[in-house]
Amino acid sequence: MKQHIGRQVGVQKVDVNLIDGKVDVTPKEDGQIDPAQLLKATYDSGVSTAEMDITASGRIVSSGSDALVLQTSPSQSFTLSPNDLSKDLGSLAGTTTFVTVKGLLYKKPPGKKKSDLPTSLNLSITEVLKKE
Amino acid sequence: MNIRRLALLGLFSAMLMGPTANAQIKHIEMRVEGMT
């Protein structure tokens, strides 16, 4: 699994803890890494991902249908799942303020041993680390 | 004159590109099951 993930574009380092099943992925300097590809690589290696958390920075953008989006690059963005923290960030939509947030990007549906890969990834913010 | 224009262009580019360079995924943590 470590090799599978390590081969993905944008991955600099992979640390695997066999005891608690924790996998830490450090992106390369440019941060151009695709979490969906990591989920697929993990899935392909025969292991099931229970949760995926990310720490990312970017701008808050309104997608037009009341949904907020964290834009981490011109070609990459994550729709924010509505919660109290995302509502607070709503006032920053369309501004030049950069936020660094931590959040849950994927959680395996309960009751399933091995679930299919998700078709879309929504970010549920658990912590706002920085606004600048 | 050209140097001044170039300097201004560089300054505006840095203002626009600087924040974009900061936008990125900084860390990913997964919890996996079924690992041997």
Backbone of each chain as nested JSON, in Angstrom:
{
  "chains": [
    {"id": "A", "residues": [
      {"number": 1, "name": "MET", "atoms": {"N": [0.814, -1.193, 0.0], "CA": [0.0, 0.0, 0.0], "C": [0.865, 1.268, 0.0]}},
      {"number": 2, "name": "LYS", "atoms": {"N": [1.923, 1.239, 0.797], "CA": [2.814, 2.388, 0.865], "C": [3.387, 2.718, -0.517]}},
      {"number": 3, "name": "GLN", "atoms": {"N": [3.751, 1.653, -1.258], "CA": [4.283, 1.863, -2.616], "C": [3.211, 2.395, -3.552]}},
      {"number": 4, "name": "HIS", "atoms": {"N": [1.999, 1.838, -3.421], "CA": [0.884, 2.295, -4.253], "C": [0.674, 3.796, -4.084]}},
      {"number": 5, "name": "ILE", "atoms": {"N": [0.607, 4.228, -2.842], "CA": [0.347, 5.647, -2.56], "C": [1.555, 6.496, -2.955]}},
      {"number": 6, "name": "GLY", "atoms": {"N": [2.743, 5.981, -2.649], "CA": [3.964, 6.727, -2.937], "C": [4.176, 7.0, -4.422]}},
      {"number": 7, "name": "ARG", "atoms": {"N": [3.541, 6.182, -5.269], "CA": [3.688, 6.364, -6.717], "C": [2.749, 7.439, -7.272]}},
      {"number": 8, "name": "GLN", "atoms": {"N": [1.813, 7.894, -6.476], "CA": [0.836, 8.869, -6.984], "C": [1.488, 10.242, -7.187]}},
      {"number": 9, "name": "VAL", "atoms": {"N": [0.938, 10.968, -8.141], "CA": [1.451, 12.304, -8.466], "C": [1.334, 13.217, -7.253]}},
      {"number": 10, "name": "GLY", "atoms": {"N": [2.41, 13.926, -6.975], "CA": [2.374, 14.934, -5.911], "C": [2.695, 14.423, -4.525]}},
      {"number": 11, "name": "VAL", "atoms": {"N": [2.97, 13.126, -4.409], "CA": [3.265, 12.565, -3.089], "C": [4.768, 12.635, -2.825]}},
      {"number": 12, "name": "GLN", "atoms": {"N": [5.119, 13.257, -1.705], "CA": [6.535, 13.325, -1.351], "C": [6.923, 12.205, -0.4]}},
      {"number": 13, "name": "LYS", "atoms": {"N": [6.071, 11.986, 0.61], "CA": [6.433, 11.001, 1.627], "C": [5.18, 10.312, 2.173]}},
      {"number": 14, "name": "VAL", "atoms": {"N": [5.32, 9.029, 2.473], "CA": [4.214, 8.281, 3.06], "C": [4.714, 7.599, 4.331]}},
      {"number": 15, "name": "ASP", "atoms": {"N": [4.014, 7.827, 5.418], "CA": [4.34, 7.153, 6.678], "C": [3.162, 6.276, 7.076]}},
      {"number": 16, "name": "VAL", "atoms": {"N": [3.443, 5.006, 7.326], "CA": [2.382, 4.07, 7.686], "C": [2.629, 3.542, 9.091]}},
      {"number": 17, "name": "ASN", "atoms": {"N": [1.594, 3.623, 9.909], "CA": [1.671, 3.054, 11.25], "C": [0.794, 1.81, 11.283]}},
      {"number": 18, "name": "LEU", "atoms": {"N": [1.437, 0.649, 11.341], "CA": [0.697, -0.61, 11.281], "C": [-0.167, -0.84, 12.521]}},
      {"number": 19, "name": "ILE", "atoms": {"N": [0.224, -0.245, 13.627], "CA": [-0.49, -0.508, 14.886], "C": [-1.876, 0.138, 14.886]}},
      {"number": 20, "name": "ASP", "atoms": {"N": [-1.924, 1.433, 14.564], "CA": [-3.241, 2.092, 14.603], "C": [-3.842, 2.323, 13.215]}},
      {"number": 21, "name": "GLY", "atoms": {"N": [-3.173, 1.823, 12.182], "CA": [-3.721, 1.949, 10.83], "C": [-3.709, 3.355, 10.291]}},
      {"number": 22, "name": "LYS", "atoms": {"N": [-2.806, 4.173, 10.795], "CA": [-2.747, 5.564, 10.36], "C": [-1.745, 5.727, 9.215]}},
      {"number": 23, "name": "VAL", "atoms": {"N": [-2.156, 6.436, 8.207], "CA": [-1.288, 6.697, 7.056], "C": [-1.154, 8.208, 6.889]}},
      {"number": 24, "name": "ASP", "atoms": {"N": [0.058, 8.705, 6.999], "CA": [0.326, 10.135, 6.82], "C": [0.942, 10.359, 5.452]}},
      {"number": 25, "name": "VAL", "atoms": {"N": [0.352, 11.247, 4.694], "CA": [0.872, 11.547, 3.358], "C": [1.324, 13.001, 3.327]}},
      {"number": 26, "name": "THR", "atoms": {"N": [2.586, 13.201, 2.983], "CA": [3.123, 14.554, 2.846], "C": [3.201, 14.893, 1.37]}},
      {"number": 27, "name": "PRO", "atoms": {"N": [2.463, 15.931, 0.94], "CA": [2.532, 16.316, -0.473], "C": [3.858, 16.982, -0.811]}},
      {"number": 28, "name": "LYS", "atoms": {"N": [4.16, 17.025, -2.103], "CA": [5.344, 17.764, -2.547], "C": [5.114, 19.252, -2.332]}},
      {"number": 29, "name": "GLU", "atoms": {"N": [6.179, 20.03, -2.542], "CA": [6.141, 21.471, -2.292], "C": [4.978, 22.173, -2.99]}},
      {"number": 30, "name": "ASP", "atoms": {"N": [4.686, 21.748, -4.233], "CA": [3.641, 22.442, -4.986], "C": [2.234, 22.082, -4.506]}},
      {"number": 31, "name": "GLY", "atoms": {"N": [2.127, 21.057, -3.684], "CA": [0.833, 20.697, -3.105], "C": [-0.176, 20.161, -4.102]}},
      {"number": 32, "name": "GLN", "atoms": {"N": [0.277, 19.856, -5.312], "CA": [-0.648, 19.364, -6.343], "C": [-0.845, 17.868, -6.176]}},
      {"number": 33, "name": "ILE", "atoms": {"N": [-1.721, 17.528, -5.27], "CA": [-1.978, 16.121, -4.963], "C": [-3.491, 15.909, -5.041]}},
      {"number": 34, "name": "ASP", "atoms": {"N": [-3.887, 14.736, -5.498], "CA": [-5.311, 14.48, -5.679], "C": [-5.782, 13.453, -4.644]}},
      {"number": 35, "name": "PRO", "atoms": {"N": [-6.556, 13.874, -3.642], "CA": [-7.012, 12.942, -2.606], "C": [-7.811, 11.78, -3.176]}},
      {"number": 36, "name": "ALA", "atoms": {"N": [-8.576, 12.033, -4.239], "CA": [-9.37, 10.951, -4.839], "C": [-8.454, 9.856, -5.392]}},
      {"number": 37, "name": "GLN", "atoms": {"N": [-7.319, 10.277, -5.949], "CA": [-6.351, 9.305, -6.463], "C": [-5.743, 8.489, -5.32]}},
      {"number": 38, "name": "LEU", "atoms": {"N": [-5.544, 9.143, -4.186], "CA": [-4.997, 8.419, -3.024], "C": [-5.996, 7.375, -2.529]}},
      {"number": 39, "name": "LEU", "atoms": {"N": [-7.277, 7.769, -2.512], "CA": [-8.31, 6.81, -2.098], "C": [-8.326, 5.611, -3.047]}},
      {"number": 40, "name": "LYS", "atoms": {"N": [-8.203, 5.904, -4.326], "CA": [-8.221, 4.828, -5.331], "C": [-6.995, 3.926, -5.166]}},
      {"number": 41, "name": "ALA", "atoms": {"N": [-5.835, 4.559, -4.96], "CA": [-4.599, 3.778, -4.8], "C": [-4.693, 2.887, -3.57]}},
      {"number": 42, "name": "THR", "atoms": {"N": [-5.286, 3.415, -2.505], "CA": [-5.455, 2.624, -1.28], "C": [-6.404, 1.461, -1.542]}},
      {"number": 43, "name": "TYR", "atoms": {"N": [-7.504, 1.787, -2.211], "CA": [-8.515, 0.777, -2.555], "C": [-7.895, -0.323, -3.412]}},
      {"number": 44, "name": "ASP", "atoms": {"N": [-7.105, 0.086, -4.407], "CA": [-6.484, -0.872, -5.325], "C": [-5.471, -1.774, -4.63]}},
      {"number": 45, "name": "SER", "atoms": {"N": [-4.924, -1.289, -3.523], "CA": [-3.947, -2.115, -2.81], "C": [-4.636, -3.101, -1.867]}},
      {"number": 46, "name": "GLY", "atoms": {"N": [-5.965, -3.114, -1.894], "CA": [-6.713, -4.099, -1.112], "C": [-7.019, -3.673, 0.305]}},
      {"number": 47, "name": "VAL", "atoms": {"N": [-6.789, -2.401, 0.599], "CA": [-7.037, -1.886, 1.947], "C": [-8.218, -0.926, 1.879]}},
      {"number": 48, "name": "SER", "atoms": {"N": [-8.971, -0.89, 2.954], "CA": [-10.156, -0.044, 2.98], "C": [-9.876, 1.229, 3.783]}},
      {"number": 49, "name": "THR", "atoms": {"N": [-10.218, 2.365, 3.207], "CA": [-10.011, 3.633, 3.926], "C": [-11.229, 3.918, 4.788]}},
      {"number": 50, "name": "ALA", "atoms": {"N": [-10.999, 4.073, 6.08], "CA": [-12.098, 4.381, 6.997], "C": [-12.348, 5.886, 7.04]}},
      {"number": 51, "name": "GLU", "atoms": {"N": [-11.275, 6.661, 7.034], "CA": [-11.4, 8.121, 7.107], "C": [-10.244, 8.783, 6.383]}},
      {"number": 52, "name": "MET", "atoms": {"N": [-10.522, 9.941, 5.85], "CA": [-9.438, 10.735, 5.277], "C": [-9.588, 12.178, 5.754]}},
      {"number": 53, "name": "ASP", "atoms": {"N": [-8.561, 12.688, 6.388], "CA": [-8.545, 14.082, 6.84], "C": [-7.497, 14.844, 6.044]}},
      {"number": 54, "name": "ILE", "atoms": {"N": [-7.808, 16.09, 5.732], "CA": [-6.796, 16.891, 5.058], "C": [-6.613, 18.224, 5.76]}},
      {"number": 55, "name": "THR", "atoms": {"N": [-5.43, 18.765, 5.604], "CA": [-5.154, 20.144, 5.996], "C": [-4.818, 20.875, 4.707]}},
      {"number": 56, "name": "ALA", "atoms": {"N": [-5.575, 21.927, 4.437], "CA": [-5.387, 22.62, 3.162], "C": [-5.616, 24.107, 3.329]}},
      {"number": 57, "name": "SER", "atoms": {"N": [-5.019, 24.86, 2.437], "CA": [-5.244, 26.303, 2.449], "C": [-5.731, 26.741, 1.08]}},
      {"number": 58, "name": "GLY", "atoms": {"N": [-6.507, 27.793, 1.088], "CA": [-7.036, 28.316, -0.167], "C": [-8.029, 29.423, 0.079]}},
      {"number": 59, "name": "ARG", "atoms": {"N": [-8.735, 29.771, -0.974], "CA": [-9.731, 30.83, -0.877], "C": [-11.122, 30.214, -0.778]}},
      {"number": 60, "name": "ILE", "atoms": {"N": [-11.996, 30.913, -0.092], "CA": [-13.392, 30.498, -0.036], "C": [-14.128, 31.157, -1.203]}},
      {"number": 61, "name": "VAL", "atoms": {"N": [-14.804, 30.33, -1.947], "CA": [-15.524, 30.82, -3.127], "C": [-16.959, 30.314, -3.049]}},
      {"number": 62, "name": "SER", "atoms": {"N": [-17.876, 31.167, -3.452], "CA": [-19.269, 30.742, -3.503], "C": [-19.515, 30.085, -4.863]}},
      {"number": 63, "name": "SER", "atoms": {"N": [-20.131, 28.895, -4.832], "CA": [-20.3, 28.168, -6.094], "C": [-21.552, 28.606, -6.84]}},
      {"number": 64, "name": "GLY", "atoms": {"N": [-22.315, 29.514, -6.241], "CA": [-23.481, 30.027, -6.943], "C": [-24.782, 29.425, -6.456]}},
      {"number": 65, "name": "SER", "atoms": {"N": [-24.723, 28.198, -5.955], "CA": [-25.96, 27.57, -5.468], "C": [-25.925, 27.484, -3.941]}},
      {"number": 66, "name": "ASP", "atoms": {"N": [-25.519, 28.573, -3.299], "CA": [-25.44, 28.671, -1.839], "C": [-24.336, 27.802, -1.231]}},
      {"number": 67, "name": "ALA", "atoms": {"N": [-23.715, 26.955, -2.042], "CA": [-22.65, 26.116, -1.521], "C": [-21.329, 26.871, -1.551]}},
      {"number": 68, "name": "LEU", "atoms": {"N": [-20.515, 26.601, -0.541], "CA": [-19.195, 27.218, -0.491], "C": [-18.148, 26.209, -0.925]}},
      {"number": 69, "name": "VAL", "atoms": {"N": [-17.082, 26.743, -1.482], "CA": [-16.035, 25.891, -2.024], "C": [-14.695, 26.393, -1.505]}},
      {"number": 70, "name": "LEU", "atoms": {"N": [-13.822, 25.462, -1.139], "CA": [-12.445, 25.834, -0.815], "C": [-11.614, 25.584, -2.059]}},
      {"number": 71, "name": "GLN", "atoms": {"N": [-11.107, 26.67, -2.63], "CA": [-10.313, 26.553, -3.856], "C": [-8.844, 26.463, -3.462]}},
      {"number": 72, "name": "THR", "atoms": {"N": [-8.254, 25.294, -3.68], "CA": [-6.859, 25.097, -3.285], "C": [-5.894, 25.32, -4.442]}},
      {"number": 73, "name": "SER", "atoms": {"N": [-6.413, 25.338, -5.643], "CA": [-5.612, 25.661, -6.826], "C": [-6.6, 26.0, -7.937]}},
      {"number": 74, "name": "PRO", "atoms": {"N": [-6.127, 26.592, -9.037], "CA": [-7.067, 26.917, -10.119], "C": [-7.84, 25.7, -10.62]}},
      {"number": 75, "name": "SER", "atoms": {"N": [-7.246, 24.521, -10.48], "CA": [-7.904, 23.323, -11.018], "C": [-8.436, 22.388, -9.932]}},
      {"number": 76, "name": "GLN", "atoms": {"N": [-8.329, 22.807, -8.67], "CA": [-8.766, 21.907, -7.601], "C": [-9.563, 22.661, -6.543]}},
      {"number": 77, "name": "SER", "atoms": {"N": [-10.725, 22.136, -6.227], "CA": [-11.536, 22.755, -5.176], "C": [-12.376, 21.684, -4.498]}},
      {"number": 78, "name": "PHE", "atoms": {"N": [-12.811, 22.004, -3.286], "CA": [-13.614, 21.067, -2.513], "C": [-14.859, 21.772, -2.013]}},
      {"number": 79, "name": "THR", "atoms": {"N": [-16.003, 21.179, -2.285], "CA": [-17.257, 21.736, -1.777], "C": [-17.305, 21.513, -0.272]}},
      {"number": 80, "name": "LEU", "atoms": {"N": [-17.686, 22.569, 0.455], "CA": [-17.724, 22.475, 1.913], "C": [-19.077, 21.934, 2.368]}},
      {"number": 81, "name": "SER", "atoms": {"N": [-19.041, 20.913, 3.226], "CA": [-20.282, 20.442, 3.838], "C": [-20.718, 21.499, 4.84]}},
      {"number": 82, "name": "PRO", "atoms": {"N": [-21.99, 21.883, 4.819], "CA": [-22.432, 22.952, 5.716], "C": [-22.303, 22.561, 7.188]}},
      {"number": 83, "name": "ASN", "atoms": {"N": [-21.643, 23.385, 7.959], "CA": [-21.622, 23.265, 9.418], "C": [-21.319, 24.658, 9.991]}},
      {"number": 84, "name": "ASP", "atoms": {"N": [-21.2, 24.762, 11.299], "CA": [-21.011, 26.086, 11.919], "C": [-19.733, 26.763, 11.412]}},
      {"number": 85, "name": "LEU", "atoms": {"N": [-18.68, 25.959, 11.249], "CA": [-17.4, 26.545, 10.819], "C": [-17.476, 27.033, 9.373]}},
      {"number": 86, "name": "SER", "atoms": {"N": [-18.139, 26.263, 8.531], "CA": [-18.241, 26.692, 7.125], "C": [-19.124, 27.943, 7.017]}},
      {"number": 87, "name": "LYS", "atoms": {"N": [-20.146, 28.023, 7.89], "CA": [-21.003, 29.223, 7.876], "C": [-20.183, 30.455, 8.246]}},
      {"number": 88, "name": "ASP", "atoms": {"N": [-19.311, 30.304, 9.245], "CA": [-18.453, 31.427, 9.65], "C": [-17.559, 31.888, 8.503]}},
      {"number": 89, "name": "LEU", "atoms": {"N": [-17.133, 30.918, 7.675], "CA": [-16.231, 31.26, 6.576], "C": [-16.979, 31.862, 5.386]}},
      {"number": 90, "name": "GLY", "atoms": {"N": [-18.295, 31.771, 5.445], "CA": [-19.11, 32.284, 4.335], "C": [-18.855, 33.75, 4.046]}},
      {"number": 91, "name": "SER", "atoms": {"N": [-18.556, 34.521, 5.094], "CA": [-18.325, 35.963, 4.908], "C": [-17.046, 36.234, 4.11]}},
      {"number": 92, "name": "LEU", "atoms": {"N": [-16.184, 35.219, 4.007], "CA": [-14.919, 35.4, 3.284], "C": [-15.043, 35.029, 1.81]}},
      {"number": 93, "name": "ALA", "atoms": {"N": [-16.218, 34.548, 1.429], "CA": [-16.406, 34.112, 0.036], "C": [-16.171, 35.273, -0.926]}},
      {"number": 94, "name": "GLY", "atoms": {"N": [-15.335, 35.013, -1.891], "CA": [-15.061, 36.017, -2.914], "C": [-14.022, 37.047, -2.514]}},
      {"number": 95, "name": "THR", "atoms": {"N": [-13.512, 36.965, -1.293], "CA": [-12.474, 37.901, -0.87], "C": [-11.094, 37.29, -1.156]}},
      {"number": 96, "name": "THR", "atoms": {"N": [-10.055, 38.068, -0.893], "CA": [-8.701, 37.558, -1.144], "C": [-8.11, 36.895, 0.106]}},
      {"number": 97, "name": "THR", "atoms": {"N": [-8.928, 36.761, 1.138], "CA": [-8.433, 36.152, 2.378], "C": [-8.167, 34.656, 2.172]}},
      {"number": 98, "name": "PHE", "atoms": {"N": [-7.017, 34.24, 2.635], "CA": [-6.659, 32.828, 2.556], "C": [-6.926, 32.162, 3.894]}},
      {"number": 99, "name": "VAL", "atoms": {"N": [-7.498, 30.981, 3.835], "CA": [-7.747, 30.249, 5.069], "C": [-7.015, 28.913, 5.015]}},
      {"number": 100, "name": "THR", "atoms": {"N": [-6.556, 28.497, 6.173], "CA": [-5.988, 27.157, 6.298], "C": [-6.91, 26.384, 7.222]}},
      {"number": 101, "name": "VAL", "atoms": {"N": [-7.429, 25.281, 6.718], "CA": [-8.403, 24.522, 7.496], "C": [-8.015, 23.045, 7.566]}},
      {"number": 102, "name": "LYS", "atoms": {"N": [-8.566, 22.412, 8.589], "CA": [-8.426, 20.968, 8.705], "C": [-9.84, 20.402, 8.609]}},
      {"number": 103, "name": "GLY", "atoms": {"N": [-9.983, 19.294, 7.93], "CA": [-11.332, 18.766, 7.808], "C": [-11.382, 17.331, 7.339]}},
      {"number": 104, "name": "LEU", "atoms": {"N": [-12.575, 16.792, 7.471], "CA": [-12.823, 15.401, 7.075], "C": [-13.278, 15.385, 5.615]}},
      {"number": 105, "name": "LEU", "atoms": {"N": [-12.526, 14.676, 4.792], "CA": [-12.841, 14.637, 3.36], "C": [-13.597, 13.359, 2.988]}},
      {"number": 106, "name": "TYR", "atoms": {"N": [-13.374, 12.327, 3.753], "CA": [-14.053, 11.064, 3.447], "C": [-14.214, 10.248, 4.723]}},
      {"number": 107, "name": "LYS", "atoms": {"N": [-15.387, 9.655, 4.847], "CA": [-15.616, 8.722, 5.947], "C": [-16.403, 7.543, 5.396]}},
      {"number": 108, "name": "LYS", "atoms": {"N": [-15.92, 6.35, 5.695], "CA": [-16.569, 5.152, 5.177], "C": [-17.971, 5.035, 5.762]}},
      {"number": 109, "name": "PRO", "atoms": {"N": [-18.957, 4.736, 4.921], "CA": [-20.314, 4.567, 5.447], "C": [-20.336, 3.453, 6.488]}},
      {"number": 110, "name": "PRO", "atoms": {"N": [-21.087, 3.649, 7.576], "CA": [-21.111, 2.623, 8.631], "C": [-21.75, 1.332, 8.141]}},
      {"number": 111, "name": "GLY", "atoms": {"N": [-21.263, 0.226, 8.71], "CA": [-21.874, -1.073, 8.425], "C": [-21.353, -1.78, 7.197]}},
      {"number": 112, "name": "LYS", "atoms": {"N": [-20.458, -1.124, 6.468], "CA": [-19.936, -1.773, 5.269], "C": [-18.489, -2.179, 5.498]}},
      {"number": 113, "name": "LYS", "atoms": {"N": [-18.16, -3.414, 5.105], "CA": [-16.783, -3.864, 5.286], "C": [-15.866, -3.195, 4.269]}},
      {"number": 114, "name": "LYS", "atoms": {"N": [-16.277, -3.232, 3.021], "CA": [-15.487, -2.563, 1.999], "C": [-16.449, -1.789, 1.098]}},
      {"number": 115, "name": "SER", "atoms": {"N": [-16.369, -0.47, 1.178], "CA": [-17.322, 0.331, 0.421], "C": [-16.716, 0.751, -0.906]}},
      {"number": 116, "name": "ASP", "atoms": {"N": [-17.593, 1.102, -1.85], "CA": [-17.129, 1.585, -3.145], "C": [-16.5, 2.963, -2.977]}},
      {"number": 117, "name": "LEU", "atoms": {"N": [-15.719, 3.334, -3.972], "CA": [-15.092, 4.65, -3.921], "C": [-16.156, 5.733, -4.083]}},
      {"number": 118, "name": "PRO", "atoms": {"N": [-16.007, 6.847, -3.372], "CA": [-17.0, 7.923, -3.491], "C": [-16.889, 8.612, -4.855]}},
      {"number": 119, "name": "THR", "atoms": {"N": [-18.022, 9.1, -5.337], "CA": [-18.003, 9.791, -6.625], "C": [-17.575, 11.247, -6.464]}},
      {"number": 120, "name": "SER", "atoms": {"N": [-17.842, 11.827, -5.309], "CA": [-17.377, 13.198, -5.058], "C": [-16.948, 13.315, -3.605]}},
      {"number": 121, "name": "LEU", "atoms": {"N": [-16.023, 14.229, -3.369], "CA": [-15.5, 14.415, -2.02], "C": [-15.902, 15.795, -1.503]}},
      {"number": 122, "name": "ASN", "atoms": {"N": [-16.629, 15.815, -0.416], "CA": [-16.988, 17.079, 0.221], "C": [-16.166, 17.238, 1.493]}},
      {"number": 123, "name": "LEU", "atoms": {"N": [-15.781, 18.462, 1.752], "CA": [-14.928, 18.725, 2.916], "C": [-15.767, 19.234, 4.079]}},
      {"number": 124, "name": "SER", "atoms": {"N": [-15.717, 18.493, 5.18], "CA": [-16.401, 18.926, 6.396], "C": [-15.345, 19.52, 7.328]}},
      {"number": 125, "name": "ILE", "atoms": {"N": [-15.348, 20.829, 7.465], "CA": [-14.288, 21.509, 8.232], "C": [-14.434, 21.195, 9.719]}},
      {"number": 126, "name": "THR", "atoms": {"N": [-13.333, 20.781, 10.331], "CA": [-13.338, 20.505, 11.767], "C": [-12.566, 21.548, 12.559]}},
      {"number": 127, "name": "GLU", "atoms": {"N": [-11.709, 22.304, 11.853], "CA": [-10.901, 23.308, 12.541], "C": [-10.412, 24.352, 11.542]}},
      {"number": 128, "name": "VAL", "atoms": {"N": [-10.552, 25.604, 11.928], "CA": [-9.971, 26.68, 11.095], "C": [-8.647, 27.056, 11.74]}},
      {"number": 129, "name": "LEU", "atoms": {"N": [-7.558, 26.803, 11.042], "CA": [-6.236, 26.993, 11.627], "C": [-5.721, 28.421, 11.444]}},
      {"number": 130, "name": "LYS", "atoms": {"N": [-6.024, 29.003, 10.293], "CA": [-5.446, 30.33, 10.01], "C": [-6.298, 31.091, 9.008]}},
      {"number": 131, "name": "LYS", "atoms": {"N": [-6.384, 32.399, 9.201], "CA": [-6.977, 33.286, 8.19], "C": [-5.956, 34.374, 7.93]}},
      {"number": 132, "name": "GLU", "atoms": {"N": [-5.647, 34.625, 6.678], "CA": [-4.642, 35.662, 6.392], "C": [-4.993, 36.414, 5.116]}}
    ]},
    {"id": "B", "residues": [
      {"number": 1, "name": "MET", "atoms": {"N": [12.266, 54.314, -18.136], "CA": [10.799, 54.203, -18.17], "C": [10.364, 52.738, -18.245]}},
      {"number": 2, "name": "ASN", "atoms": {"N": [11.054, 51.989, -19.156], "CA": [10.718, 50.578, -19.303], "C": [11.007, 49.79, -18.032]}},
      {"number": 3, "name": "ILE", "atoms": {"N": [12.102, 50.179, -17.388], "CA": [12.471, 49.484, -16.153], "C": [11.386, 49.697, -15.096]}},
      {"number": 4, "name": "ARG", "atoms": {"N": [10.876, 50.945, -15.055], "CA": [9.837, 51.258, -14.086], "C": [8.563, 50.437, -14.369]}},
      {"number": 5, "name": "ARG", "atoms": {"N": [8.232, 50.344, -15.639], "CA": [7.049, 49.549, -16.015], "C": [7.246, 48.074, -15.644]}},
      {"number": 6, "name": "LEU", "atoms": {"N": [8.446, 47.577, -15.93], "CA": [8.729, 46.174, -15.607], "C": [8.638, 45.931, -14.101]}},
      {"number": 7, "name": "ALA", "atoms": {"N": [9.16, 46.883, -13.333], "CA": [9.121, 46.752, -11.876], "C": [7.679, 46.727, -11.384]}},
      {"number": 8, "name": "LEU", "atoms": {"N": [6.843, 47.604, -11.958], "CA": [5.425, 47.637, -11.565], "C": [4.725, 46.335, -11.945]}},
      {"number": 9, "name": "LEU", "atoms": {"N": [5.055, 45.837, -13.14], "CA": [4.465, 44.579, -13.603], "C": [4.851, 43.44, -12.662]}},
      {"number": 10, "name": "GLY", "atoms": {"N": [6.135, 43.432, -12.267], "CA": [6.623, 42.408, -11.337], "C": [5.916, 42.482, -10.001]}},
      {"number": 11, "name": "LEU", "atoms": {"N": [5.699, 43.709, -9.545], "CA": [5.036, 43.919, -8.256], "C": [3.595, 43.406, -8.298]}},
      {"number": 12, "name": "PHE", "atoms": {"N": [2.874, 43.749, -9.357], "CA": [1.487, 43.292, -9.479], "C": [1.421, 41.778, -9.632]}},
      {"number": 13, "name": "SER", "atoms": {"N": [2.363, 41.216, -10.383], "CA": [2.387, 39.756, -10.561], "C": [2.591, 39.054, -9.227]}},
      {"number": 14, "name": "ALA", "atoms": {"N": [3.504, 39.614, -8.429], "CA": [3.785, 39.01, -7.124], "C": [2.551, 39.085, -6.231]}},
      {"number": 15, "name": "MET", "atoms": {"N": [1.819, 40.224, -6.339], "CA": [0.614, 40.375, -5.52], "C": [-0.448, 39.352, -5.913]}},
      {"number": 16, "name": "LEU", "atoms": {"N": [-0.535, 39.086, -7.214], "CA": [-1.55, 38.142, -7.687], "C": [-1.131, 36.705, -7.484]}},
      {"number": 17, "name": "MET", "atoms": {"N": [0.123, 36.407, -7.778], "CA": [0.593, 35.031, -7.738], "C": [0.969, 34.566, -6.346]}},
      {"number": 18, "name": "GLY", "atoms": {"N": [1.372, 35.481, -5.482], "CA": [1.832, 35.107, -4.15], "C": [0.822, 34.279, -3.381]}},
      {"number": 19, "name": "PRO", "atoms": {"N": [-0.427, 34.801, -3.229], "CA": [-1.426, 34.046, -2.479], "C": [-1.773, 32.728, -3.141]}},
      {"number": 20, "name": "THR", "atoms": {"N": [-1.783, 32.687, -4.49], "CA": [-2.112, 31.45, -5.186], "C": [-1.091, 30.37, -4.855]}},
      {"number": 21, "name": "ALA", "atoms": {"N": [0.175, 30.808, -4.723], "CA": [1.23, 29.847, -4.421], "C": [1.016, 29.231, -3.04]}},
      {"number": 22, "name": "ASN", "atoms": {"N": [0.328, 29.987, -2.145], "CA": [0.103, 29.46, -0.811], "C": [-1.068, 28.485, -0.746]}},
      {"number": 23, "name": "ALA", "atoms": {"N": [-1.912, 28.527, -1.76], "CA": [-3.093, 27.676, -1.755], "C": [-2.692, 26.265, -2.136]}},
      {"number": 24, "name": "GLN", "atoms": {"N": [-2.887, 25.357, -1.246], "CA": [-2.505, 23.975, -1.54], "C": [-2.944, 23.037, -0.425]}},
      {"number": 25, "name": "ILE", "atoms": {"N": [-2.878, 21.75, -0.743], "CA": [-3.081, 20.74, 0.29], "C": [-1.764, 20.575, 1.023]}},
      {"number": 26, "name": "LYS", "atoms": {"N": [-1.813, 20.712, 2.313], "CA": [-0.565, 20.689, 3.083], "C": [-0.293, 19.322, 3.712]}},
      {"number": 27, "name": "HIS", "atoms": {"N": [-1.368, 18.606, 4.003], "CA": [-1.163, 17.317, 4.667], "C": [-2.412, 16.451, 4.495]}},
      {"number": 28, "name": "ILE", "atoms": {"N": [-2.206, 15.16, 4.37], "CA": [-3.329, 14.226, 4.289], "C": [-3.083, 13.101, 5.288]}},
      {"number": 29, "name": "GLU", "atoms": {"N": [-4.134, 12.788, 6.033], "CA": [-4.024, 11.711, 7.011], "C": [-5.177, 10.74, 6.781]}},
      {"number": 30, "name": "MET", "atoms": {"N": [-4.849, 9.482, 6.674], "CA": [-5.893, 8.475, 6.459], "C": [-5.856, 7.447, 7.584]}},
      {"number": 31, "name": "ARG", "atoms": {"N": [-7.034, 6.91, 7.866], "CA": [-7.109, 5.769, 8.775], "C": [-7.629, 4.617, 7.927]}},
      {"number": 32, "name": "VAL", "atoms": {"N": [-6.848, 3.558, 7.881], "CA": [-7.212, 2.454, 6.999], "C": [-7.501, 1.185, 7.798]}},
      {"number": 33, "name": "GLU", "atoms": {"N": [-8.25, 0.301, 7.168], "CA": [-8.613, -0.974, 7.786], "C": [-8.194, -2.114, 6.861]}},
      {"number": 34, "name": "GLY", "atoms": {"N": [-7.877, -3.253, 7.471], "CA": [-7.544, -4.428, 6.669], "C": [-6.091, -4.491, 6.271]}},
      {"number": 35, "name": "MET", "atoms": {"N": [-5.259, -3.7, 6.964], "CA": [-3.834, -3.68, 6.637], "C": [-3.136, -4.8, 7.385]}},
      {"number": 36, "name": "THR", "atoms": {"N": [-2.254, -5.521, 6.701], "CA": [-1.529, -6.606, 7.375], "C": [-0.047, -6.279, 7.446]}}
    ]}
  ]
}
